[in-house]
Amino acid sequence: MRIGRSVIGVLLSLALCSCAQLGMIDDGTSVSWLRTNGGNLLGPVKLPRHGDGYRIPKRWATRGLNYGTDEMVSLLVHMGREMKKKFPRALIGVADISLAKGGGSAWHRSHQGGRDTDLLIFGKTIAGKRVNGTAMRYFDEAGVTVKETGPKPRPKLRFDVERTWHMVRVALTNPIARVQYMFIYDPLKQQLLDYALRIGEPRALLQQASYVLHQPSDSAKHNDHIHMRIYCSAEDLRVGCIDRGDLRWTKKHSKYTYAGYQSPNPHATVTSALPLPVPVGLTLPFR
């Protein structure tokens, strides 16, 4: 006998409530369920439009795709704060995460479980003035924005390797969640790795970045933004979260962990991410 998706959703929600009472789910309220390209988000956490070191530009703020897991939202809060320490005027441009209920949207095949986030790329004017990302600008192989047509063409930008690398660095060294992928155009990835090598970053961090930074083969080349994906938390794995894609960095984690790296601990960091975004309540996995 085949069971309908809505029935499965109700059963799952009841099971999650029971597990929470038993202490099985102990990292807050969120659950990323199934895959990022075919799942849902339960107990979503809302990322406020503005925060220390980050913002959601107007184009994306109106979509309702600023919901994620506890780990993802707290990671973004952490990244913004770390960026601000080194670059006080820098603002990470956060585009889409997921809908409050997860699932598919008009804009994405993935972003369905609160574990995907699009980050805007930092740029500089030709004269060298730093520009925060407010739009997705397409960069060519040399790291220069491609020519745009329209009534109000925007000024040409160069890829800001320094600030973009620092954004990648704070993501990879965060104490909250393990980053599985940061999808990006290969020529831009190479510029980031060359810069990191030039400034003397730890060998193990370079090794990690070489795995995590990745141009996808089954979608756009990501020369206009970085798509960051985190692994399922240990708690979510137990209740149905499924990691999709290459797990080789996880397998090599113990080999390449470097001095100073902190193991992910969402419990401590979620409670210290003030102001902590307020959970919007447990939702069924299907509309």
N, C-alpha and C positions, 0 to 999 in steps of 0.2 A: 504494500500500500504506500502511495506517495503522499507525503505530508506537505501542505502548502507552506510557502515562504513566511506568510504572516503568522501561521501557527508556530513555526520554528522560532520566529522572533519572540513571541510571547513566552515560549518555553525557555528560551535563552535568558530572557530578562528575569524570569522567576529563578532560574538557576544561579544567575549572578547575584541576586539579592540573598539567596541562601548561602552562597559562597562567602559573601561579604560578612554575614553574621558569624560564619565559622572562622573568619580571619584569613580566608584564602586570598582575597583581594585586599591588600593592605597599603597600597601606594596612593590612596586618594579615591577619586570617583570615576575616572575615565577608563574606558576599555576600547582599544582599537581592535575591531573584530574582522576576521578573515584577511584578505589581501588588500593592498593599497589600490588595486584596479578592479576590485569586486567585493567591497566590504562596507562596513558602516562604523559609526562612532557612537559609543554610549557614554553618558555622563560627560558631555563635552565641556571644555573650558574655553572661555572667550578671551582672545587677546585684545586688550584695549587698543584704540586707534593710535594713540601716542604713548610713548614711554621713554625712559632714559636711554638715549642712543639709538632709538628706532622710531619708525612711523609707518603707518599704512597709507600710501597716497590715495587721493580721492577716487581715482579710477577703480581701485580694488576695494575701498572701504564700503562702497555701496552694494557689493555683490553678496554680502552675507557669508563669505568664505573665510572668516577670521576665527574659526573654532578648531581646536586641536586637542590632543591628549594632554594630561598634566605635564608629561615630560617635554613635549614639543613646545608648549606655551612657555614653560619655565626656562627651557633652553633659549628661546628667542629673547626673553627678558634678560637672561644672563649674558647673551651675546651683545645686546645693546649696551649694557653696563660696562662690559669689558672694552668695547669699542670706544666708549666715551672717555675711559681712563687714558687711552693713548692718543685719541683724536677727539678732543672735546666738541668740535663742531660737526663731527661725522654723525650721520643718521642712517642706519641700515634701513633700506627700503624693503618692507615686507609686503609681498603681494598675496596670492591665494594660499590658504591652508586647506580647510575643508568646510563643508556645510555643517550646521549644528547637529544634524542627524547623520552626517556622513553620506555615503552613497554618491552616485554619479551627479554631474552638473553639466551645464551647457558649455563649460570652458575646458573640462579636463576628462581624460579617461582614467587617470589615477586620482590622487588627492581624495580618496574615499574613506580613509580611516583615521584622519587626524595626524598622520605621521609624515606628510609631505608638505613642504613649504617652498614657495618661489621667492628668491632673494634678488633684488636689483643690483646690478653691477656698478661699482664706483667708477666715475670718470673724471677727467680733467680737460679744461679747455686747451686749445693749442698753445695759448699763452702760459699755461701751467696752473690756472686757478682750479682748485678742487671743487667738484660738483657732486652733491648728493643725488642718488637715484630717485627720480620721480616718475620715470617712464622706462619702458623697455626699448633701449637703443641697440641696434644691430652693429656688432663690431666685426671688422674683416680680419684676415689672417695677420695683418700687421698691428692689430689692436686699435684701429681707427674706425669711428662710426661710418657706415656707408652713407652715400649721398641720398638725401630724402627729397621727395617732391611734395608739393602742396602749397597752399596759400601762405603758410608761415613756417618755412623750413627752419629747423632748430640748428643751433651752432654745432659744428663738428667737435667731437670729443675724442680723446685718447683714453685707452684703458688705464685706469689708475691701479697699477700693480701693487703698490705699497699698501693701500687701504684694503683692497680686495683680498690680498694675502692675509692681512691681519684678521679680517672677518672669517676667512677659512681657518686660520690658526685657532681662534677662540672657539670655533665650532668643533674642531678636532680634539682640542684639549679640555673640553667642557667636563664638569663633574656630574652631569645629569643623565645623559643618554648617549649611547654609541651611535655615531653617524655611519650609515651604510654607504650612501652615495652623496656626492655633490656633482650633479650632472652639469657639464660645461663643455664648450667648444674646445677641441684639442689644442689649437694654437694658443688660446688663452691659458689653458692648463699649463702648457709648456713655459709660457712667460712667468706664471706663478712659481713653478718649480725652479726655474732658473734664478728668479729673484730670491727665493728661500735659500737656495744653495749659496748664493752670493753673500747673503748677510749672515751665514754661518748657523743656520737652524740645525737642530740635532738630526743626525742621520736617520734615526727611527721615525721622527716626525715626517721627514721627507719620504720615507718608505710608505708610511701610512697615507700621506697625501697622494702619492702616486697611484695607490689603489682606489682611494675614495673619489678623487677627482676623475671624472669619467664622461666621455662623450657617448651618449646612448646610440645604439644602432637601429632602434625601432621607432624613433621619433625625431623631432626637430633637433638640430645640432646644438641648440642652447648657446647661441652666440649673443643673446640679448638678456639672459638672466641665468641664475644658478638655481637648480632644483635640488633642494636638500631633503634627504629621506633618512629617518632614523629607524633602527631595528625595533621590533616588538620588545616591550619590557618583559622581564621574566614572568611577572604576574599575568600579563595579557596572553603570553604564550600558553599558559595553563588553561585559559578559558576560550581559546579559539583564534587568537591572532596568528597570522601566517606570514613569515618573511618571504618575500619574492625576490629572486635574483641571486646574484653572486654572494656567497658567504665567505669568500676566501680571506677577507681581512679579519673576520672573527676567528678563523682557524689560526691565523698568524699572530693574533693579539698578544699572546704571552711572549712570543719571540721578539716582537718589535716594540713592546711597551718600553718607554724611556723614563729616565729619572724625572720626577716631578709630575708624571701623569697620575691623575686620581681616578680610581674606578668609579663608574657611574653610580650615583646614589641619589635617586630622585626624591627620596623622603626628606632628606635634610635641606635640599636646595629648593624644593617646592615651597616649604614653609618659610623660607627666608626671602623668597622672591616678592618683595613688597613694592607696590601694592599687588597682592596676589589676585589674579583674575578670578572672578567668582564663577564656580560651576553653574551651569544653567539647568541642571536636573537630568536625571536618568531618562533616556529616550529609548523607545523600541528601535531595533536595528532596521526595520523596514517601515516605509511610509504607508 
